[in-house]
Amino acid sequence: MMTFTELAPAASGLPEPFTDRLRLAVAAYLARFKGSSRAHTESDLRCYLSWCAERSLDPLAVQRPHLELYIRWMQEIRRFKPSTVSRRFSVVAGFYQTCVLDDLIEHFPAEHVRRPTVPAESPTLGFTHLEFEALLTAARESLNPYDFALVAMLGLVGLRIFEATGANIADLGEEHGHRVLRVCGKGGKVVQVPLPPAVGRAIDQAAGRRDQGPILLNRRGARMDRHAATRRLRHLARAVGLRTKIHPHILRHTFVATSLDAGVDLRDVQFAARHADPRTTMRYARASPQEPRPAPELYPRRLHGLRHLMSVPPWL
């Protein structure tokens, strides 16, 4: 049985230098992306190109069996989760689609490759209502003035971590009587995100007397990055006895789940989370744990639709 190390190199009849054609193909594919999407795509494509280089494979001459073996390598050797395997192979498939469009290759080698089945539920578990309330309380009482703003922007507005850390004080404004924050999302899309009063107060506390610069700062006074944000969240989680292996995206899952659980319409939650597909919104919600609920008559009155997203939670 042929092993990965015994995989025969793909035949290449290209007259041009291999490195020049590959460099052109990679540059043409990455030019289709912007911002963080381009950085993530480049990382996933680099993984595949490194795999090819270790086996002396010409990426522009591979065939379907080579791609099948690449998927098996990610599953059995690297032990990647199905969602990771699917995402990384989607990058490879997109790369070859671009190569076909640019006439660098004749056939699309990933056409009949069997991809892993991604479960409908996300493996990321959001916080329950009580856990999120405890985390908010710990952040509000923290001596670090940026903790409360960080948790509020991620969990009460549903910002992505790069959107929260990339936000500046100058991005604050007002639109139709509501306070908004201008954020740069995926693909360089700029949107106006409405801020509930509690989040606005948290941002004002973090900004202090500053009128420019980043909203969130680290201990050195520089812009907070995703790694510093993860450390702050884990510090707060330890303070209230929550699970410590958390990351900022958990709060985005929590935002979606708590909004749907409060009765907000799916379309409104999808719009607030800026998901292109409502199935992504539902995938976030299905993975969130639900604690026992009291009788319906014991619920406080809640606002529905986007009005709920502008309201102040009872614990703030």
C-alpha angles and dihedrals in degrees: 000000000000115000128205092260091052094052109133117237116254114251114253122197096174113139094202122076110280095227094052094051093045093047090052092048093049093047092050092051097046091047087070091069135064138203119343092352089063092048092051093045091050090051093051093045091049089056091056095045090050089052090053093047092052089056097040091245123157104227090208092056103042122125134211095274090058091055091047089055091048090057091048089050091054091047102041105025105031094030094219119175117253092253091053093047091049093048095048094046091048087060090051092048091050090050092056092045088057090048090054091050090050092048092240090127131021103218135036104243096193095059099106100022112135109237125201119262111251113214118241091237121071115237089224111096118208125212123272119241093263093047092049091048090052091049091049092050092050091049093049092050094043120116089226105088092207098057096078093046091049095051093042095050092048101038105029099037100025098231120168113246095250089050092052096045092043094052118111132202089244089061091070115103146136129262125181091342095309127106111243139184121219109223133178108225135181116328091015092289111159116212137172110238116199113232122218112225093254092054091046091054091048091052091048089052091051093047094048110170094340117114098187142027131056121335093220120051132182126228091277093056094251127119112293114243130200092268094054089046091053091052092050092050093049090049090054091046091054090049092060098035099253126142108289100207094085135130133198095262090067089072091055089054088049092052092054095044097047092047093052092043089054091058101261113154116258092236091054092049091048089051092048092048090044094229117166092211127039089218088070090055092050091046089058092050098047092058096054117099118238123213121208113286128219122237114294093248090061092060117105114241110274131198118234133219121011089334088072090056089056094050127097116248113239094246095060 
